[in-house]
Amino acid sequence: MKSILYVSRSLIPQAIADGEVNSMVSSARVRNRSLNITGALIYTGVRFAQLLEGPSTSVDQVMASIEKDIRHERIVILPVFQKSVRRFSTWALAYAGPSLYVDRHIKRHFQNLPEEERVEECERLVELMWALSQSIPVPSTL
């Protein structure tokens, strides 16, 4: 199993952000289910953070699509501990709505952090994603 964590800067105009992100989440859930991918997404109004986990070829396929997506830029792949079990096993894509609180944690990843601090910050970000996923009901159409 492969995990990828990335952060990026949103290019979605604020006036259409809610609808655009909700549409993106719906489409991603369908695609992720078909590819046996689980994970979580955070949108702060300014930035995205996403963790993808699943078969290596599926994660690489989704990541290639994400890298071409014009709704964001400055994609930064972050170090994440590889696990043998899924962190988000019940979610094709966990998403709790915009989270301004988490933006300061994502913003730090665009700065030049020392490697030790960067790994700690990545794990902290994944823990926040997991905590947010626990606060929302799992959709029946997962």
GIFENDA-V388794 format. One record per pair of residues at least 24 apart in sequence whose C-alpha atoms are under 10 Angstrom apart, sorted by the first residue. I is the first residue (numbers start at 1). J is the second residue. D is the distance in Angstrom with one decimal. If there is no record, write none. Layout:
I_J_D + I_J_D
This chain:
1_37_9.8 + 1_53_6.8 + 1_54_5.1 + 1_55_5.0 + 1_56_6.1 + 1_57_9.6 + 1_58_9.9 + 1_59_9.1 + 1_82_7.9 + 1_83_7.6 + 1_84_6.5 + 1_85_7.9 + 1_86_8.3 + 2_37_9.7 + 2_52_8.0 + 2_53_5.5 + 2_54_5.5 + 2_55_6.0 + 2_56_5.1 + 2_57_8.8 + 2_58_9.1 + 2_59_6.9 + 2_60_8.9 + 2_81_9.8 + 2_82_6.7 + 2_83_8.0 + 2_84_8.6 + 2_85_10.0 + 2_86_9.4 + 3_37_9.7 + 3_38_9.5 + 3_39_8.8 + 3_51_6.9 + 3_52_5.5 + 3_53_4.3 + 3_54_6.8 + 3_55_8.8 + 3_56_8.1 + 3_59_7.5 + 3_60_9.7 + 3_79_9.5 + 3_80_7.2 + 3_81_8.0 + 3_82_6.1 + 3_83_7.8 + 3_84_9.8 + 3_86_8.7 + 3_87_9.5 + 4_39_9.4 + 4_50_8.0 + 4_51_5.6 + 4_52_5.3 + 4_53_6.6 + 4_54_9.4 + 4_56_9.7 + 4_59_7.6 + 4_60_8.9 + 4_63_8.3 + 4_77_7.2 + 4_78_7.4 + 4_79_7.9 + 4_80_6.9 + 4_81_9.3 + 4_82_8.7 + 5_39_9.5 + 5_40_9.5 + 5_41_9.8 + 5_49_7.3 + 5_50_5.7 + 5_51_4.4 + 5_52_6.5 + 5_53_8.9 + 5_63_10.0 + 5_76_8.6 + 5_77_6.0 + 5_78_5.4 + 5_79_7.0 + 5_80_6.4 + 5_81_9.7 + 5_122_8.0 + 5_123_9.8 + 5_125_9.4 + 5_126_8.3 + 6_41_9.9 + 6_48_8.1 + 6_49_5.7 + 6_50_5.6 + 6_51_6.7 + 6_52_8.8 + 6_63_9.5 + 6_74_10.0 + 6_75_6.6 + 6_76_5.4 + 6_77_4.4 + 6_78_5.4 + 6_79_8.6 + 6_80_9.4 + 6_106_9.4 + 6_109_9.2 + 6_122_9.3 + 7_41_9.8 + 7_42_9.2 + 7_43_9.8 + 7_47_7.1 + 7_48_5.4 + 7_49_4.3 + 7_50_6.6 + 7_51_9.1 + 7_72_9.7 + 7_73_9.3 + 7_74_8.0 + 7_75_5.8 + 7_76_5.4 + 7_77_6.7 + 7_78_7.6 + 7_106_6.7 + 7_107_8.6 + 7_109_7.4 + 7_110_8.3 + 8_43_9.7 + 8_46_8.8 + 8_47_5.6 + 8_48_5.2 + 8_49_6.6 + 8_50_8.9 + 8_67_9.8 + 8_71_9.7 + 8_72_6.3 + 8_73_5.8 + 8_74_5.3 + 8_75_4.4 + 8_76_6.2 + 8_77_8.9 + 8_106_8.6 + 8_107_9.2 + 8_109_9.3 + 8_110_8.6 + 9_43_9.6 + 9_44_9.6 + 9_45_9.2 + 9_46_6.1 + 9_47_4.4 + 9_48_6.3 + 9_49_9.0 + 9_71_8.7 + 9_72_5.4 + 9_73_5.3 + 9_74_5.9 + 9_75_7.2 + 9_76_9.4 + 9_106_9.7 + 9_107_9.2 + 9_110_9.4 + 10_43_8.4 + 10_44_8.8 + 10_45_7.3 + 10_46_5.4 + 10_47_5.0 + 10_48_6.5 + 10_70_9.1 + 10_71_6.1 + 10_72_4.3 + 10_73_6.6 + 10_74_8.9 + 10_75_9.8 + 11_45_9.5 + 11_46_8.0 + 11_47_8.7 + 11_70_7.5 + 11_71_5.0 + 11_72_4.9 + 11_73_7.0 + 12_45_8.5 + 12_46_8.5 + 12_47_9.8 + 12_70_8.9 + 12_71_5.6 + 12_72_7.3 + 13_45_9.1 + 13_46_9.6 + 13_71_9.2 + 14_45_7.2 + 14_46_8.9 + 17_43_9.6 + 17_45_7.5 + 17_46_10.0 + 17_98_9.5 + 18_43_9.9 + 18_45_9.0 + 18_97_8.4 + 18_98_8.3 + 20_71_9.2 + 21_45_9.8 + 21_71_9.5 + 21_95_9.8 + 21_97_8.7 + 21_98_9.1 + 22_95_9.0 + 22_97_8.3 + 24_71_9.9 + 25_92_9.6 + 25_93_7.1 + 25_94_8.6 + 25_95_7.4 + 25_97_10.0 + 26_92_9.8 + 26_93_8.7 + 26_95_10.0 + 26_141_9.8 + 26_142_9.4 + 27_93_9.9 + 28_62_9.1 + 28_92_7.8 + 28_93_7.0 + 29_91_8.3 + 29_92_5.1 + 29_93_5.5 + 29_94_8.7 + 29_141_8.9 + 29_142_6.8 + 30_92_7.7 + 30_93_9.2 + 30_141_9.1 + 30_142_8.2 + 31_62_8.6 + 31_92_8.5 + 31_93_9.8 + 32_58_8.5 + 32_59_9.1 + 32_62_8.1 + 32_91_9.3 + 32_92_5.5 + 32_93_7.4 + 32_142_9.8 + 33_91_8.9 + 33_92_5.6 + 33_93_8.8 + 33_142_7.9 + 34_58_9.5 + 34_92_9.2 + 35_59_8.3 + 35_61_9.1 + 35_62_8.8 + 35_92_9.5 + 36_89_10.0 + 36_92_7.9 + 37_62_9.0 + 37_86_9.5 + 37_88_9.4 + 37_89_8.8 + 37_91_8.6 + 37_92_6.1 + 37_93_8.2 + 38_86_7.5 + 38_87_8.3 + 38_88_5.8 + 38_89_6.1 + 38_90_7.4 + 38_91_5.4 + 38_92_4.4 + 38_93_5.8 + 38_94_8.2 + 39_86_8.3 + 39_87_7.5 + 39_88_5.3 + 39_89_7.7 + 39_90_8.9 + 39_91_6.2 + 39_92_6.2 + 39_93_5.0 + 39_94_6.2 + 39_95_9.1 + 39_129_9.1 + 39_130_9.3 + 39_133_9.6 + 40_87_9.2 + 40_88_7.1 + 40_91_7.5 + 40_92_8.0 + 40_93_5.0 + 40_94_4.3 + 40_95_6.1 + 40_96_9.1 + 40_126_8.8 + 40_129_6.4 + 40_130_7.7 + 40_132_9.1 + 40_133_7.4 + 41_93_6.7 + 41_94_6.1 + 41_95_5.3 + 41_96_8.2 + 41_97_9.0 + 41_98_9.8 + 41_129_7.4 + 41_132_9.8 + 41_133_9.3 + 42_94_8.5 + 42_95_6.4 + 42_96_7.5 + 42_97_7.4 + 42_98_6.9 + 42_99_6.8 + 42_100_9.5 + 42_102_8.0 + 42_103_9.0 + 42_106_9.3 + 42_125_9.8 + 42_128_9.5 + 42_129_7.1 + 42_132_8.9 + 42_133_9.9 + 43_95_8.4 + 43_96_8.8 + 43_97_7.0 + 43_98_5.1 + 43_99_6.2 + 43_100_8.0 + 43_102_8.7 + 43_103_8.3 + 43_106_9.8 + 44_97_8.4 + 44_98_5.0 + 44_99_4.8 + 44_100_4.8 + 44_101_7.7 + 44_102_6.9 + 44_103_5.6 + 44_104_9.4 + 44_106_8.9 + 45_97_9.8 + 45_98_6.4 + 45_99_7.6 + 45_100_7.0 + 45_103_8.4 + 46_72_9.6 + 46_98_9.6 + 46_99_9.9 + 46_100_8.5 + 46_103_7.6 + 46_106_9.8 + 46_107_9.3 + 47_72_8.2 + 47_73_9.4 + 47_74_9.8 + 47_75_10.0 + 47_98_9.9 + 47_99_9.8 + 47_100_9.4 + 47_102_9.5 + 47_103_6.9 + 47_104_9.9 + 47_106_7.3 + 47_107_7.8 + 48_72_8.1 + 48_73_9.8 + 48_75_9.1 + 48_98_9.7 + 48_99_9.9 + 48_102_9.9 + 48_103_8.6 + 48_106_7.8 + 48_107_9.8 + 49_75_9.4 + 49_76_9.5 + 49_77_9.9 + 49_78_10.0 + 49_102_9.4 + 49_103_9.2 + 49_105_9.7 + 49_106_6.9 + 49_107_9.9 + 49_125_8.5 + 49_126_9.2 + 49_129_8.8 + 50_77_9.8 + 50_93_9.2 + 50_94_9.5 + 50_95_9.7 + 50_125_9.7 + 50_126_8.8 + 50_129_8.5 + 51_78_9.7 + 51_80_9.1 + 51_87_9.4 + 51_88_9.1 + 51_93_9.0 + 51_94_9.6 + 51_125_9.7 + 51_126_7.5 + 51_129_8.5 + 52_86_9.6 + 52_87_9.7 + 52_88_9.0 + 52_92_9.3 + 52_93_8.4 + 53_82_9.2 + 53_83_9.3 + 53_85_9.3 + 53_86_6.7 + 53_87_8.1 + 53_88_8.1 + 53_89_9.0 + 53_92_9.6 + 54_85_9.5 + 54_86_7.7 + 54_89_9.6 + 74_110_8.6 + 75_110_9.4 + 76_109_7.8 + 76_110_7.5 + 77_109_9.4 + 78_109_7.9 + 78_118_8.1 + 78_119_8.1 + 78_121_9.6 + 78_122_6.8 + 78_123_9.9 + 79_115_9.2 + 79_118_7.8 + 79_119_6.1 + 79_120_9.5 + 79_121_9.6 + 79_122_6.7 + 79_123_8.7 + 80_118_9.8 + 80_119_7.0 + 80_120_9.4 + 80_121_9.8 + 80_122_6.4 + 80_123_6.8 + 80_125_9.9 + 80_126_8.5 + 81_119_8.5 + 81_122_9.0 + 81_123_7.8 + 87_126_8.9 + 87_127_9.5 + 87_129_9.8 + 87_130_7.5 + 88_129_9.4 + 88_130_7.3 + 88_133_8.2 + 88_134_9.7 + 90_133_9.8 + 90_138_7.5 + 90_139_9.7 + 90_142_7.9 + 91_133_8.5 + 91_138_7.2 + 91_139_8.6 + 91_142_6.4 + 92_138_9.8 + 92_139_9.9 + 92_141_9.6 + 92_142_6.0 + 93_133_9.3 + 93_138_9.8 + 93_142_7.9 + 94_129_8.3 + 94_130_8.6 + 94_132_8.4 + 94_133_5.7 + 94_134_9.1 + 94_136_8.5 + 94_137_9.6 + 94_138_8.0 + 94_139_9.3 + 94_142_9.1 + 95_129_8.7 + 95_132_7.9 + 95_133_6.8 + 95_136_8.2 + 95_138_9.7 + 96_129_9.3 + 96_132_6.5 + 96_133_6.7 + 96_134_9.4 + 96_135_8.0 + 96_136_6.4 + 96_137_9.3 + 97_132_9.5 + 97_136_9.8 + 99_132_9.2 + 102_128_7.7 + 102_129_9.0
